[in-house]
Amino acid sequence: MSIEVKNITKWFGQFKALDNVSLTVNSGELVALLGPSGSGKTTLLRIIAGLEAPSDDEGQILFSGADVSDHKVGDRNVGFVFQHYALFRNMTVFDNIAFGLNVRPRATRPTKQEIHDKVMELLRLIQLESFADRYPNQLSGGQRQRVALARALAVEPQILLLDEPFGALDAKVRVELRAWLRRLHDQIHLTSVFVTHDQEEALELADRVAVMSNGKIEQFDTPDVVFHHPASEFVMNFLGTVNQFSGRVSKGLVQIGQYKFRIPDDVNLSESGTAAIFVRPHDVAISNRPQPDKICLRALVKNVHSAGAHVRVDLVTETNDELTAELSHQENEQLQIAVGQSVFVHLRNLRIFGQASALNSEDSV
């Protein structure tokens, strides 16, 4: 079941939550709506579900080509999983999962045996077979969220929508549960859309990521593309840690410190002025001597943070820009980096953003 969102605009009073948004989710795909608070991601999810209506009559929601814009929530056959579980406290795990089947009209309600078999199948799927007779208050947060997911799947929805499904869980449980959800999705191949503000979660879980800001989709592509080839300054800044500094523009060249390189053709910059330049910490290399034909700046080491999987080095460059580099522990041991040391930083995979577009400047590094 594919989802097509066409020209959706949504106003809440004077606030435009969605601004002519269009999006296509392929059948069996797992898509993340990623963005900060107020970006419109939850509003878009609720409009897909039928919990909200677009403000513009021209907007459409299509499921496999069929227009469902005027269909009520109950007629869209959508499963919805909320952040806070919304389980019935006075019902067992079994009864919570069976709820949607038990309340169906008599004509379409499965038999008791069919409901029992369906619930037990779902309990096996979420790996909670022995928890059927427990109550929600006897479960951990991760287990409750798995029960909420099973309840949504029990009615055999065509589409699964998840609103910040792991937001109420602690960090370790979130990591475990999102890995489990990815494995589950690979088993059932149900078209799914989930909302999150957690970049790592979106990049790890989704087949494609729609990065949203101010009611618009800034970029919609695979995790690899949105991270390594961001389409805008917002996407570059929002996805992961990034260093930002300015370069001087003159006669088709950008200058950083004493180094000049050609402005890529696809970057729209004025003839003179400044350019916004970005580089991720893992693309900042440190050495004790300059390397020829590299973008190279002298820098002073301000702090070294070695606790963790990588060593983070905070520096101030000769252009008075603050810079963070990320090294392996082996690299750090070889370089013997210390606070107050003068070093050279070599910048790889720079991103330059102008008025209209951006391009990776690997050819000049």
Buried (B, 14 or more C-beta within 10 A) or exposed (E): BBBBBBEBBBBEEEEBBBBBBEBBBEBBBBBBBBBEEBBBBBBBBBBBBBBBBBBBEEBBBBBEEEEBBEBEEEEBBBBBBBBEBEBEEEBBBBBBBBBBBEEEEEEEEBEEEEBBEBBBEBBEBBEBEEBBEBBBEEBEBBBBBBBBBBBBBBBEBBBBBBBBBBBBBEEEBBBEBBEBBBEBBEEEEBBBBBBBBBBEBBBBBBBBBBBBBBBBBBBBBBBEBBBEBBBBBBBBBBBBEBBBBBBBBEEEBBBBBEBBBEBBEEBEBEEEEEBBBBBBBBBBBBBEEEEEEBBBBBBBBBEBEEEEEBBBBBBEBBBEBEBBBBBEEEBBEEBEBEEEBEBBBBBBBBBBBBEEEBBBBEEBB
